[in-house]
Amino acid sequence: MSARDLRRWWVRLAQAAGLVAFGLLALFDFASSTQDIPRVTALLFLPVPMGLAVATVPLWLPVHRLGSRRLPLAALLLATASLAVTAAMVFLSGGGVLLARTWGLAESAGLIGVVFVVTRWGAPRPALGAAVAAGLAVAAMPLRLGTDSLLVIFGLLQALAAAGAAGVGLYLRVVAAGRERAIALVRAEQRAEFARDLHDFIAHHVTGIVVQAQGARFVAEQDPRRVIVALEQIERAGAETMASMRRMVGILRNPDAPPDAPLAPLAGVTDLVPLLTGFNGTANAPARLHVDGDLDGLPVEVSTSAYRVVMEGLTNTRQHAPDARAVDVSVRRTPDWLLVRVADDGATPRTAPARGHGFGLIGLTERVRALGGTITAGPGVAGGWVLDAAFPLRSAVAR
C-alpha cells in the first residue's frame, strides 16, 4: 500500500470516527430534549437545533479544496442561524419557558469542527470572519438554558475549545504551506541542476564539433578521406546533441541566465564503481554492483539521472538504515529500458516512500519524470527498502 493510499484510509477512519461521535451526541441531545418536557413543545422546537447540528456535517466532514470561498460563506450563514436560535431561546427562557434540558452538544461539536475546517481550508480573509462567528455561536450556546454561572463557565470552555480548533487548523495550514514552498524550491533547484547538466553536455559535444570542423578544414586538401570521417563524427555528435535538447527543453532554466558550469563530462552509470567504492569506505553495509547489459552509448541525460538515482539510494541507506548489512545496486539495460534498483536489508521501520521530509526523492522524481521514466520507493517484499527507477530508451530517441 502506497503512502497516499495509507493517508486516504486514515482520513476515512477519522471521518467514520467523527460521524460515530457526532451520532452519539445527537442521540443524547434527542433523549435530553424529550425528557420532562411537554411533547408538543419538544416536537415543535426540537427540529430546529437538530437541523442546525446536522447542517454542520457537510462542512466539517469532507476534505475541502484549499482557499475555498464557499466554505467560509456557508460557515458564516450557519453560525448566524445558530446565534439567532440562541437569542430566541434566551428570550423564551427569560419568560419562564424551558424548551430543552441540553443546549445542543452535537451542534456545539459540529460548530467546533467547522471552526477547524474553515481555518484549515477556507480562503484567508473570509475564513477569519467565519471562524470568529462560529466561535461566538459556540460560546453563546450554553446560554440557551439560562445565565447561571455554571452555564457561563461552560460557554467559556466551549470558546476555548473553538479557539484550540482554530489554532490547530491554522498550524496545519502553515505547516502545509511551508512544505509546499520547500517542495517547489526543491523542484526549481532540480530543474536548474538539470539545465546545468544539459549545458555541460552540449558544451562538451559542441566543442568537439568545432574542433573536428577546424581539423577537417586543414586536412581537406591533403587527405579527403579523413574529412569524410570527421564529417561523420560531427554528424553523430550534432544529432545526439539535438536529440538531448528536444528531450529536455521543457525543464530548462531561464535562458537569459549566464552559464556557470564547467565544460566537463558528466558522471554517469559508467562511473558507478568509484561511487560505490567511496560509499563502502564510509558505510557499515557493503554495496555490491550488478550490471546486466552494455551501458555504453546511453543518452547522457539518462545515464546521469541513473547515476543520481544510485547516489540518492546510497545516501538514504547511510542515513536511514544504520543496521543494514548489505546494499545491492542493480543496473539492467534492455532494448527499451534502463532499469535501476538500490535495495538494502535494513530492519529499521520506514513507512513513507519519501523517508522523512523526502525532498531529495522529490527532486529526483522531477528529474526522472522529465525523461518519461518512473520511480518508486518503499519496503521490499523480504524486508529492507527498495528504490526502483525505469528510464525509457527507444521512446526518448524517437522524440
Secondary structure, DSSP 8 states (H G I E B T S, - for coil): --HHHHHHHHHHHHHHHHHHHHHHHHHHHHHHHTSSS-HHHHHHHTHHHHHHHHHHHHHHSS---TTBSHHHHHHHHHHHHHHHHHHHHHHHHHTT----SS--HHHHHHHHHHHHHHHHHB-HHHHHHHHHHHHHHHHHGGGGG---HHHHHHHHHHHHHHHHHHHHHHHHHHHHHHHHHHHHHHHHHHHHHHHHHHHHHHHHHHHHHHHHHHHHHHHTTT-HHHHHHHHHHHHHHHHHHHHHHHHHGGG---TTS---S-S-----GGGHHHHHHHHHTT-SS-EEEEEES--TT--HHHHHHHHHHHHHHHHHHHHH-TT---EEEEEEE-SSEEEEEEEE---S----TT-TT-HHHHHHHHHHHHTT-EEEEEE-TTSSEEEEEEEESHHHHH-
